[in-house]
């Protein structure tokens, strides 16, 4: 195996699922400028659009998440082809 290819600066990071406000802590090297306080301790924050707590495969529930207006953008883009 090759040596010295993996980062050494792992630290605890808070990952927040923005669709359901679930927060979990894990070690990561992800760069971030935001922080979040969890149980009185401040951690770097990484925001996620979807995670295991909100993904339909893991939850067994279908849920339409349209955070950026993607459906409206699609309809507007292809409205000119409508007969």
Backbone as CSV, one residue per row, in Angstrom:
resi,resn,N_x,N_y,N_z,CA_x,CA_y,CA_z,C_x,C_y,C_z
1,UNK,0.834,-1.178,0.000,0.000,0.000,0.000,0.880,1.243,0.000
2,UNK,0.394,2.301,-0.650,1.145,3.547,-0.702,1.031,4.285,0.618
3,UNK,2.111,4.878,1.026,2.134,5.617,2.284,1.944,7.101,2.030
4,UNK,1.469,7.817,3.060,1.337,9.277,3.055,0.384,9.807,1.983
5,UNK,-0.681,9.055,1.659,-1.656,9.556,0.698,-2.962,9.977,1.364
6,UNK,-3.140,9.628,2.626,-4.366,9.970,3.335,-4.148,11.188,4.230
7,UNK,-5.165,12.052,4.354,-5.005,13.251,5.190,-4.862,12.891,6.668
8,UNK,-4.199,13.748,7.379,-3.955,13.530,8.808,-4.855,14.399,9.683
9,UNK,-5.559,15.375,9.105,-6.285,16.361,9.901,-7.767,16.015,10.096
10,UNK,-8.072,14.778,10.440,-9.456,14.406,10.742,-9.887,15.047,12.056
11,UNK,-11.132,15.541,12.090,-11.685,16.130,13.309,-13.180,15.860,13.301
12,UNK,-13.831,16.021,14.452,-15.272,15.840,14.515,-15.965,16.997,13.809
13,UNK,-16.929,16.667,12.953,-17.673,17.648,12.176,-19.153,17.342,12.316
14,UNK,-19.983,18.378,12.440,-21.436,18.215,12.496,-21.987,18.298,11.084
15,UNK,-22.736,17.284,10.670,-23.427,17.271,9.380,-24.903,17.478,9.656
16,UNK,-25.518,18.472,8.993,-26.921,18.793,9.227,-27.720,18.582,7.953
17,UNK,-28.749,17.744,8.036,-29.672,17.511,6.928,-30.666,18.663,6.932
18,UNK,-30.639,19.498,5.890,-31.464,20.693,5.853,-32.942,20.393,5.599
19,UNK,-33.279,19.184,5.123,-34.681,18.864,4.853,-35.438,18.472,6.116
20,UNK,-34.724,17.980,7.149,-35.421,17.601,8.379,-34.683,18.037,9.646
21,UNK,-33.645,18.845,9.510,-32.872,19.397,10.625,-32.210,18.346,11.511
22,UNK,-31.983,17.154,11.007,-31.276,16.103,11.743,-29.785,16.421,11.715
23,UNK,-29.096,16.259,12.846,-27.670,16.540,12.958,-26.958,15.286,13.435
24,UNK,-25.835,14.952,12.799,-25.018,13.843,13.288,-23.555,14.238,13.219
25,UNK,-22.775,13.663,14.099,-21.347,13.962,14.200,-20.538,12.795,13.658
26,UNK,-19.492,13.125,12.922,-18.563,12.119,12.435,-17.233,12.789,12.138
27,UNK,-16.200,11.999,12.002,-14.895,12.559,11.678,-14.824,12.849,10.194
28,UNK,-14.210,13.991,9.841,-14.110,14.408,8.455,-12.968,15.400,8.300
29,UNK,-12.555,15.589,7.052,-11.572,16.617,6.725,-12.217,17.734,5.919
30,UNK,-13.543,17.730,5.796,-14.265,18.728,4.999,-14.002,20.137,5.521
31,UNK,-13.734,21.054,4.592,-13.517,22.454,4.950,-14.852,23.171,5.054
32,UNK,-15.008,23.999,6.073,-16.232,24.762,6.254,-15.940,26.006,7.071
33,UNK,-16.749,27.039,6.861,-16.582,28.280,7.614,-17.637,28.424,8.699
34,UNK,-18.708,27.618,8.628,-19.789,27.708,9.597,-19.559,26.739,10.746
35,UNK,-20.153,27.062,11.898,-20.075,26.182,13.060,-21.470,25.968,13.628
36,UNK,-21.596,24.922,14.427,-22.862,24.591,15.074,-22.559,24.068,16.469
37,UNK,-23.348,24.507,17.440,-23.167,24.046,18.808,-24.058,22.830,19.047
38,UNK,-23.436,21.723,19.464,-24.151,20.488,19.763,-23.778,20.072,21.182
39,UNK,-24.766,20.035,22.062,-24.585,19.660,23.469,-23.478,20.480,24.134
40,UNK,-23.455,21.761,23.851,-22.518,22.672,24.498,-21.138,22.730,23.870
41,UNK,-20.888,21.968,22.822,-19.591,21.966,22.153,-19.786,22.476,20.728
42,UNK,-18.888,23.345,20.273,-18.993,23.922,18.934,-18.194,23.083,17.936
43,UNK,-18.854,22.719,16.817,-18.242,21.895,15.780,-18.339,22.615,14.428
44,UNK,-17.411,22.323,13.500,-17.575,22.821,12.140,-18.852,22.214,11.545
45,UNK,-19.561,22.958,10.706,-20.850,22.521,10.167,-20.784,22.316,8.664
46,UNK,-21.292,21.163,8.211,-21.464,20.877,6.792,-22.953,20.649,6.575
47,UNK,-23.556,21.413,5.645,-24.982,21.299,5.376,-25.215,20.314,4.232
48,UNK,-26.202,19.426,4.424,-26.554,18.426,3.422,-27.979,18.653,2.945
49,UNK,-28.251,18.387,1.680,-29.624,18.478,1.174,-30.399,17.219,1.524
50,UNK,-29.714,16.085,1.566,-30.376,14.819,1.850,-29.373,13.893,2.538
51,UNK,-29.846,13.096,3.465,-28.986,12.147,4.168,-29.778,10.868,4.400
52,UNK,-29.216,9.959,5.171,-29.896,8.684,5.433,-31.199,8.885,6.199
53,UNK,-31.346,10.000,6.902,-32.572,10.231,7.680,-33.708,10.800,6.843
54,UNK,-33.405,11.220,5.600,-34.467,11.775,4.759,-34.544,11.122,3.377
55,UNK,-33.601,10.269,3.024,-33.601,9.636,1.706,-34.681,8.556,1.642
56,UNK,-35.500,8.555,0.586,-36.597,7.585,0.481,-36.145,6.134,0.542
57,UNK,-34.956,5.805,0.066,-34.479,4.428,0.114,-34.349,3.940,1.554
58,UNK,-33.861,4.798,2.436,-33.645,4.412,3.830,-34.894,4.572,4.692
59,UNK,-35.733,5.555,4.365,-36.913,5.811,5.190,-38.110,5.005,4.738
60,UNK,-38.141,4.576,3.478,-39.280,3.838,2.953,-40.453,4.734,2.593
61,UNK,-40.252,6.037,2.627,-41.310,6.994,2.321,-40.905,7.828,1.122
62,UNK,-41.834,7.994,0.191,-41.573,8.891,-0.938,-41.872,10.313,-0.519
63,UNK,-40.975,11.206,-0.877,-41.150,12.602,-0.508,-40.551,13.451,-1.620
64,UNK,-41.314,14.392,-2.123,-40.833,15.274,-3.167,-40.169,16.478,-2.514
65,UNK,-38.886,16.636,-2.789,-38.142,17.773,-2.257,-37.761,18.659,-3.435
66,UNK,-38.296,19.847,-3.477,-38.012,20.793,-4.551,-37.409,22.046,-3.936
67,UNK,-36.151,21.956,-3.528,-35.517,23.055,-2.806,-35.123,24.208,-3.707
68,UNK,-34.864,23.938,-4.971,-34.374,25.002,-5.845,-35.361,25.344,-6.952
69,UNK,-36.609,24.909,-6.843,-37.590,25.190,-7.880,-37.293,24.456,-9.173
70,UNK,-36.719,23.274,-9.079,-36.283,22.531,-10.260,-37.447,22.158,-11.169
71,UNK,-38.574,21.830,-10.585,-39.730,21.438,-11.392,-40.227,22.620,-12.207
72,UNK,-40.321,23.788,-11.586,-40.752,24.990,-12.306,-39.767,25.371,-13.404
73,UNK,-38.471,25.250,-13.123,-37.462,25.555,-14.131,-37.601,24.618,-15.330
74,UNK,-37.845,23.331,-15.056,-38.012,22.358,-16.132,-39.234,22.687,-16.980
75,UNK,-40.348,22.978,-16.317,-41.577,23.297,-17.045,-41.417,24.545,-17.898
76,UNK,-40.779,25.577,-17.370,-40.559,26.808,-18.123,-39.619,26.579,-19.316
77,UNK,-38.609,25.766,-19.114,-37.637,25.517,-20.169,-38.273,24.791,-21.361
78,UNK,-39.141,23.828,-21.080,-39.724,23.018,-22.148,-41.151,23.429,-22.527
79,UNK,-41.630,24.554,-22.026,-42.961,25.038,-22.387,-43.030,25.444,-23.853
80,UNK,-41.908,25.880,-24.413,-41.892,26.310,-25.816,-42.102,25.158,-26.796
81,UNK,-41.857,23.914,-26.347,-42.043,22.744,-27.205,-43.476,22.188,-27.128
82,UNK,-44.263,22.751,-26.231,-45.625,22.280,-26.029,-46.469,22.600,-27.263
83,UNK,-47.277,21.656,-27.696,-48.122,21.861,-28.895,-49.430,22.469,-28.561
